[in-house]
Amino acid sequence: PDLLVLDWMVPAVSGIELCRRLRMRPETERLPIIMLTARGEESDRVRGLSTGADDYLVKPFSTPEFMARIKALLRRAKPEVLSSV
């Protein structure tokens, strides 16, 4: 994938744990990750970013802002796919 959107509160494995695991694997350590979640406390945002998320967006969110964040990440990480977003 070019980018991954994770929710903190998913069944079985939390988005935080999944993010941590992805950052440990060489094939996904540079994959852009946006954490999209209802957990909006400052400590949650800090934990998400410290675990390896490149961006953190709290629900409810604005679709234009979400798309702008996706484009910003892709502009830096995968400029060749930006034209298809």
LINJO-V121591 format. One record per backbone hydrogen bond with DSSP energy under -1.0 kcal/mol. NH is the residue of the N-H (numbers start at 1). CO is the residue of the C=O. E is the energy in kcal/mol with one decimal. If there is no record, write none. Layout:
BEGIN
{{NH/CO/E} {NH/CO/E}}
END
This chain:
BEGIN
{{4/32/-2.7} {6/34/-2.8} {10/8/-1.2} {13/11/-2.1} {15/8/-2.5} {18/14/-2.5} {19/15/-2.4} {20/16/-2.3} {21/17/-2.4} {22/18/-2.5} {23/19/-2.2} {28/25/-1.4} {29/25/-1.2} {31/28/-1.2} {34/4/-2.7} {35/55/-2.6} {36/6/-3.6} {37/57/-2.1} {45/41/-2.3} {46/42/-2.7} {47/43/-2.2} {48/44/-2.7} {49/45/-2.4} {50/46/-2.6} {51/47/-2.0} {53/48/-2.2} {54/33/-2.4} {55/33/-1.3} {57/35/-3.2} {59/37/-2.7} {66/62/-2.6} {67/63/-2.7} {68/64/-2.1} {69/65/-2.3} {70/66/-2.2} {71/67/-2.6} {72/68/-2.2} {73/69/-2.2} {74/70/-2.6} {75/71/-2.4} {76/72/-1.2} {77/73/-2.7} {78/74/-1.9} {81/78/-1.9} {84/81/-1.7} {85/82/-1.6}}
END
